[in-house]
Structures are given as C-alpha cells and as structure tokens.
Amino acid sequence: MPLNILVVIKQVPDTATRIQDRVKGGRIDLDGVTWITNPYDEFAVEEALRLREKHGGSVTLVALGPERADSAIKDMLALGADEGVHVWDASFAELSPREIATVLAAAARRLPFDMIWTGWKGVDFDEGLVPSYLAHELGLPYVAAVSEFEMSDGRATVRREIEGGTETLEVALPAIFGAQKGLNEVRYASLKGIMAVKRKQIPTWSAAELGMDAGAVGVPAIAVTSVEPPPDRPPGRLIPGTADEAAAELVRLLREEAKVLS
C-alpha cells in the first residue's frame, strides 16, 4: 500500500556554536549563527525515504520557521523528498512548544498522511516536547526515540533503547514516530536531487491560510523570562599536611562547610 508520509523538520544552530558566549541581557543572541537541519530530523527524513522506496507513496516535508527555514526544506528535498511546505507568520516568532505543535497540527490537517516522522528532539533546547504535543493535538499515538522500524498490514513494530535493554512496541497507523540516532544512515544528496530542487516551488502557509487566529496563537502559554550562563565554578582547594592530617581536614570541611556529612 502506498504511503503518504509527513516529516516535520526544523533548523537549529550548528552544534559547533558556543552558545555560552552568546548570552547577553538575559537572552541568547543568535545573530550570525550558522543554521543546520536538526540531525535527528535527518534520520526521520531518511527513514521516510526508505519506506517510500519499499512501499511507494510520497514524502512531504513541513517546516515552521522564518525565511531561512527554506534552506532546510531544500536540503531535505535534495535527498529525495517529494514536496515541502514552509509554515510561517509574524505571529509565530515567539511560540512555546505547545503553540508550535498547534500550528504544525493545523498544517498536517491540510495534508494527507498515513504517518508522521520527526526527530525525537531538537539539539537546540533539547526538550523533545513538540512531537508529544503534536500527537496530542492530532489524537495520534506517539513513539519517541525509535531505533528500529518495521511495518506490515497497517501496523508498525518499533524498537527503542531503554535503560538496561530494548523495548518493542506495536502501534496502529496513523501514528507519529520520533527518530533516534542509529535508526539508519543518512544518504548524501545526489546531483540529480540538487538540480531538481531548483525547480521546486515551496509554498508558505500563513496563520490565515491555516485558518488560525494569529493573535491567539502568538500568546505563548510558557515564556522564557531570562537566560543566564551557569556561575563560574569556584577554584579548587589544596589541603596541606600529611595524609592523615589532610583526611581529617577533608572530613571536617565536608561536615561543617559542605554540609554533606552529619
């Protein structure tokens, strides 16, 4: 049976970026940062492409973000995805994970799909909340951190690594899956794929086109009030004396200053 697969992707700062050096005035200054496709989302795209190659169908990308998000869509189209949709509106600039999921759900409802793939988390805020909220909005089951995937007769069997072992789950489709590292090895873009991207038209859907009240969406339920780097670690302390003297002094410090001994 041919599959219509949606893949939700996002851009994140290059993982080589030193965010610690960019905290200013309670905010993170991302001017001049190099943006890349979230690495976990690349695994999601690769898995969708493999499923299309096996079962037929189509792979459609959905990215929410400012104008630069087009480059992430084009990079994944070059790998072989069929279509891409860019979701953006000025009112979407400061959304919490819950609001992001609400917008993505509105976009997903406009597209045919048998399953949705995404990275199980973004490497920027490292929260992994959007896929869960998206599943809630669409009323679908969600499996995170998928490391193996098989499908048969409208059901998927997925495996994921958990502490001390491997968990195997069976899920009825449609469902949402969060890709984990190790699920596959992402292919390189071919010259044919790169050239094909130049002919692709990527539509941009605004709040109005999604049938959403931009004013209501733009009020985040959770707002980041301040971002500060961790305090500098205090310098280490050398304890002089013989081994016995140093041990006795260390015990005293742990009891009286650190308060970790009673």
FIPA-194006 format. One record per residue (C-alpha): x, y, z. Coordinates in steps of 0.5 Angstrom, whole numbers, padded with zeros to 4 digits. Example, Ala and Ser with C-alpha at 12.3 -4.5 7.8 and 13.67 -1.06 7.14 Angstrom:
2
+-------+-------+-------+
!    c1 !    c2 !    c3 !
+-------+-------+-------+
!  0025 ! -0009 !  0016 !
!  0027 ! -0002 !  0014 !
+-------+-------+-------+
This chain:
262
+-------+-------+-------+
!    c1 !    c2 !    c3 !
+-------+-------+-------+
!  0000 !  0000 !  0000 !
!  0003 !  0007 ! -0002 !
!  0004 !  0011 !  0004 !
!  0004 !  0019 !  0005 !
!  0009 !  0021 !  0010 !
!  0010 !  0027 !  0013 !
!  0016 !  0029 !  0016 !
!  0017 !  0035 !  0021 !
!  0024 !  0039 !  0021 !
!  0027 !  0045 !  0024 !
!  0033 !  0049 !  0024 !
!  0038 !  0049 !  0030 !
!  0044 !  0053 !  0031 !
!  0050 !  0049 !  0028 !
!  0052 !  0044 !  0034 !
!  0059 !  0047 !  0034 !
!  0056 !  0054 !  0036 !
!  0059 !  0056 !  0043 !
!  0052 !  0059 !  0046 !
!  0055 !  0060 !  0053 !
!  0059 !  0066 !  0049 !
!  0052 !  0069 !  0046 !
!  0048 !  0070 !  0053 !
!  0047 !  0078 !  0053 !
!  0042 !  0081 !  0057 !
!  0038 !  0075 !  0059 !
!  0037 !  0073 !  0052 !
!  0041 !  0069 !  0047 !
!  0044 !  0073 !  0041 !
!  0044 !  0068 !  0035 !
!  0046 !  0074 !  0030 !
!  0051 !  0071 !  0025 !
!  0050 !  0063 !  0027 !
!  0050 !  0058 !  0022 !
!  0044 !  0054 !  0022 !
!  0043 !  0047 !  0020 !
!  0038 !  0042 !  0020 !
!  0036 !  0038 !  0026 !
!  0041 !  0032 !  0026 !
!  0035 !  0028 !  0029 !
!  0030 !  0030 !  0023 !
!  0035 !  0028 !  0018 !
!  0034 !  0021 !  0021 !
!  0027 !  0022 !  0020 !
!  0027 !  0024 !  0013 !
!  0032 !  0018 !  0011 !
!  0027 !  0013 !  0014 !
!  0021 !  0016 !  0011 !
!  0025 !  0016 !  0004 !
!  0027 !  0008 !  0005 !
!  0019 !  0007 !  0007 !
!  0017 !  0010 !  0000 !
!  0022 !  0006 ! -0003 !
!  0019 !  0000 ! -0001 !
!  0012 !  0001 ! -0001 !
!  0011 !  0007 ! -0006 !
!  0008 !  0014 ! -0004 !
!  0010 !  0021 ! -0002 !
!  0015 !  0024 !  0003 !
!  0012 !  0031 !  0005 !
!  0017 !  0036 !  0009 !
!  0014 !  0041 !  0014 !
!  0018 !  0046 !  0017 !
!  0016 !  0052 !  0022 !
!  0021 !  0058 !  0022 !
!  0023 !  0064 !  0019 !
!  0025 !  0065 !  0012 !
!  0032 !  0062 !  0013 !
!  0028 !  0055 !  0014 !
!  0027 !  0055 !  0007 !
!  0034 !  0052 !  0006 !
!  0033 !  0046 !  0011 !
!  0027 !  0044 !  0007 !
!  0031 !  0045 !  0000 !
!  0037 !  0041 !  0004 !
!  0032 !  0035 !  0005 !
!  0029 !  0036 ! -0002 !
!  0036 !  0034 ! -0005 !
!  0036 !  0028 ! -0001 !
!  0030 !  0026 ! -0005 !
!  0023 !  0028 ! -0001 !
!  0018 !  0030 ! -0006 !
!  0015 !  0036 ! -0003 !
!  0016 !  0041 !  0002 !
!  0011 !  0046 !  0006 !
!  0014 !  0052 !  0009 !
!  0010 !  0055 !  0015 !
!  0011 !  0062 !  0018 !
!  0007 !  0068 !  0020 !
!  0010 !  0074 !  0024 !
!  0006 !  0072 !  0030 !
!  0009 !  0065 !  0030 !
!  0016 !  0068 !  0032 !
!  0016 !  0067 !  0040 !
!  0012 !  0061 !  0041 !
!  0012 !  0056 !  0046 !
!  0013 !  0048 !  0044 !
!  0005 !  0047 !  0046 !
!  0004 !  0053 !  0041 !
!  0009 !  0050 !  0036 !
!  0005 !  0044 !  0036 !
! -0002 !  0047 !  0035 !
!  0001 !  0051 !  0029 !
!  0004 !  0044 !  0026 !
! -0002 !  0040 !  0027 !
! -0006 !  0046 !  0023 !
! -0001 !  0045 !  0017 !
! -0002 !  0037 !  0018 !
! -0009 !  0037 !  0018 !
! -0009 !  0040 !  0011 !
! -0004 !  0035 !  0008 !
! -0006 !  0027 !  0007 !
! -0002 !  0023 !  0011 !
! -0001 !  0016 !  0014 !
!  0004 !  0017 !  0019 !
!  0009 !  0023 !  0021 !
!  0016 !  0023 !  0023 !
!  0020 !  0028 !  0026 !
!  0027 !  0028 !  0030 !
!  0025 !  0026 !  0037 !
!  0028 !  0032 !  0040 !
!  0032 !  0038 !  0037 !
!  0039 !  0039 !  0039 !
!  0038 !  0047 !  0041 !
!  0033 !  0047 !  0047 !
!  0034 !  0039 !  0048 !
!  0027 !  0039 !  0050 !
!  0023 !  0034 !  0046 !
!  0016 !  0036 !  0047 !
!  0014 !  0038 !  0041 !
!  0012 !  0031 !  0038 !
!  0009 !  0029 !  0044 !
!  0004 !  0036 !  0044 !
!  0003 !  0035 !  0036 !
!  0001 !  0027 !  0038 !
! -0004 !  0030 !  0043 !
! -0007 !  0036 !  0038 !
! -0008 !  0030 !  0033 !
! -0010 !  0025 !  0037 !
! -0005 !  0020 !  0035 !
!  0000 !  0015 !  0039 !
!  0007 !  0017 !  0039 !
!  0013 !  0013 !  0040 !
!  0020 !  0017 !  0041 !
!  0027 !  0015 !  0040 !
!  0026 !  0010 !  0035 !
!  0032 !  0006 !  0033 !
!  0029 !  0000 !  0029 !
!  0022 !  0001 !  0025 !
!  0018 ! -0005 !  0021 !
!  0011 ! -0004 !  0018 !
!  0006 ! -0009 !  0016 !
! -0001 ! -0009 !  0015 !
! -0003 ! -0002 !  0017 !
!  0001 ! -0003 !  0024 !
!  0008 ! -0001 !  0026 !
!  0013 ! -0005 !  0030 !
!  0018 ! -0001 !  0033 !
!  0024 ! -0002 !  0038 !
!  0028 !  0003 !  0042 !
!  0033 !  0003 !  0047 !
!  0032 !  0004 !  0054 !
!  0036 !  0003 !  0061 !
!  0038 ! -0004 !  0061 !
!  0035 ! -0006 !  0055 !
!  0031 ! -0006 !  0049 !
!  0023 ! -0004 !  0049 !
!  0019 ! -0007 !  0043 !
!  0012 ! -0003 !  0041 !
!  0007 ! -0005 !  0036 !
!  0003 !  0001 !  0034 !
! -0003 !  0002 !  0029 !
! -0003 !  0007 !  0024 !
! -0003 !  0013 !  0023 !
!  0002 !  0015 !  0028 !
!  0008 !  0019 !  0030 !
!  0015 !  0017 !  0031 !
!  0021 !  0020 !  0033 !
!  0027 !  0018 !  0030 !
!  0033 !  0017 !  0034 !
!  0041 !  0016 !  0032 !
!  0042 !  0009 !  0030 !
!  0036 !  0008 !  0026 !
!  0039 !  0009 !  0020 !
!  0045 !  0012 !  0016 !
!  0043 !  0019 !  0012 !
!  0045 !  0019 !  0005 !
!  0048 !  0024 !  0001 !
!  0045 !  0029 ! -0004 !
!  0045 !  0027 ! -0011 !
!  0047 !  0032 ! -0016 !
!  0040 !  0030 ! -0019 !
!  0037 !  0031 ! -0013 !
!  0041 !  0038 ! -0012 !
!  0039 !  0040 ! -0019 !
!  0031 !  0038 ! -0018 !
!  0031 !  0043 ! -0012 !
!  0032 !  0049 ! -0016 !
!  0025 !  0047 ! -0020 !
!  0021 !  0046 ! -0014 !
!  0016 !  0051 ! -0011 !
!  0016 !  0051 ! -0004 !
!  0009 !  0055 ! -0001 !
!  0009 !  0059 !  0005 !
!  0003 !  0058 !  0009 !
!  0001 !  0064 !  0014 !
! -0004 !  0064 !  0020 !
! -0009 !  0066 !  0016 !
! -0008 !  0060 !  0011 !
! -0008 !  0055 !  0016 !
! -0015 !  0058 !  0019 !
! -0012 !  0061 !  0025 !
! -0013 !  0067 !  0030 !
! -0006 !  0070 !  0029 !
! -0007 !  0074 !  0036 !
! -0009 !  0068 !  0040 !
! -0003 !  0064 !  0037 !
!  0002 !  0069 !  0039 !
!  0001 !  0069 !  0046 !
!  0005 !  0063 !  0049 !
!  0003 !  0059 !  0055 !
!  0010 !  0059 !  0057 !
!  0015 !  0065 !  0056 !
!  0023 !  0065 !  0058 !
!  0024 !  0071 !  0062 !
!  0031 !  0070 !  0062 !
!  0037 !  0066 !  0060 !
!  0044 !  0066 !  0064 !
!  0050 !  0062 !  0064 !
!  0052 !  0058 !  0070 !
!  0056 !  0061 !  0075 !
!  0064 !  0060 !  0075 !
!  0066 !  0054 !  0079 !
!  0070 !  0056 !  0085 !
!  0077 !  0055 !  0085 !
!  0079 !  0048 !  0088 !
!  0083 !  0048 !  0095 !
!  0089 !  0045 !  0097 !
!  0089 !  0041 !  0104 !
!  0096 !  0042 !  0106 !
!  0099 !  0037 !  0111 !
!  0101 !  0029 !  0112 !
!  0096 !  0024 !  0109 !
!  0092 !  0023 !  0116 !
!  0092 !  0031 !  0117 !
!  0089 !  0032 !  0110 !
!  0084 !  0027 !  0111 !
!  0082 !  0029 !  0118 !
!  0081 !  0036 !  0115 !
!  0077 !  0034 !  0109 !
!  0072 !  0031 !  0113 !
!  0072 !  0037 !  0117 !
!  0070 !  0041 !  0111 !
!  0065 !  0036 !  0109 !
!  0062 !  0036 !  0115 !
!  0062 !  0044 !  0117 !
!  0062 !  0047 !  0110 !
!  0059 !  0043 !  0105 !
!  0054 !  0040 !  0110 !
!  0054 !  0033 !  0106 !
!  0056 !  0029 !  0113 !
!  0053 !  0029 !  0119 !
+-------+-------+-------+
